[in-house]
């Protein structure tokens, strides 16, 4: 149990377009999901906390209008990178936790390349 | 930055040897967790150690925690080529995780 999926696994887009990344908890409900960004050979940086039914909480320095997060159900959170630029190219990873558990379960990640 | 630090940044060992990596953090924690990441993949949870625990074992993994020094170590015994990956520690204080900088482990066959 505790499987988290992400779709797509990789995406290439043109500069100026928007890209949506989905994060799903397949076999459990997640009231909270987290979105991270990871640059090559670097650590994961938390971007935002996605709360089901309410607005996301963004970390300092993360533009909420640039990275739109929607958590419409207990099993799905989406991250939309709006007006993507080459510097948005990165590896985006989501995670979700089950109620009363201390461990987060991570998705396989989405590699975004903006040309 | 609240990010923790891990050392070494990179470690290369022969198969069968032990690998030790360390993690230091800055704030009070509820627990500390170690994750593994294969290249270009998501994270796999390895082990969780709570703030009131000092040592924990899981198979070939041994984790220690010293809250007075705000540090933890991960020991992988009898390493295998398949252990080649990046290893991250993550601390949780309130609700969110803060990841360390990671150690890239390469196990040579």
HADDOCK unambig.tbl for C-alpha pairs under 7 A between the chains (distance, minus, plus):
assign (segid A and resid 42 and name CA) (segid B and resid 101 and name CA) 6.45 0.50 0.50
assign (segid A and resid 43 and name CA) (segid B and resid 99 and name CA) 6.63 0.50 0.50
assign (segid A and resid 43 and name CA) (segid B and resid 100 and name CA) 6.58 0.50 0.50
assign (segid A and resid 43 and name CA) (segid B and resid 101 and name CA) 4.94 0.50 0.50
assign (segid A and resid 43 and name CA) (segid B and resid 102 and name CA) 6.16 0.50 0.50
assign (segid A and resid 44 and name CA) (segid B and resid 99 and name CA) 6.23 0.50 0.50
assign (segid A and resid 93 and name CA) (segid B and resid 42 and name CA) 6.91 0.50 0.50
assign (segid A and resid 106 and name CA) (segid B and resid 42 and name CA) 6.11 0.50 0.50
assign (segid A and resid 106 and name CA) (segid B and resid 43 and name CA) 5.68 0.50 0.50
assign (segid A and resid 107 and name CA) (segid B and resid 42 and name CA) 5.66 0.50 0.50
assign (segid A and resid 108 and name CA) (segid B and resid 41 and name CA) 5.33 0.50 0.50
assign (segid A and resid 108 and name CA) (segid B and resid 42 and name CA) 3.87 0.50 0.50
assign (segid A and resid 109 and name CA) (segid B and resid 41 and name CA) 6.22 0.50 0.50
assign (segid A and resid 109 and name CA) (segid B and resid 42 and name CA) 5.37 0.50 0.50
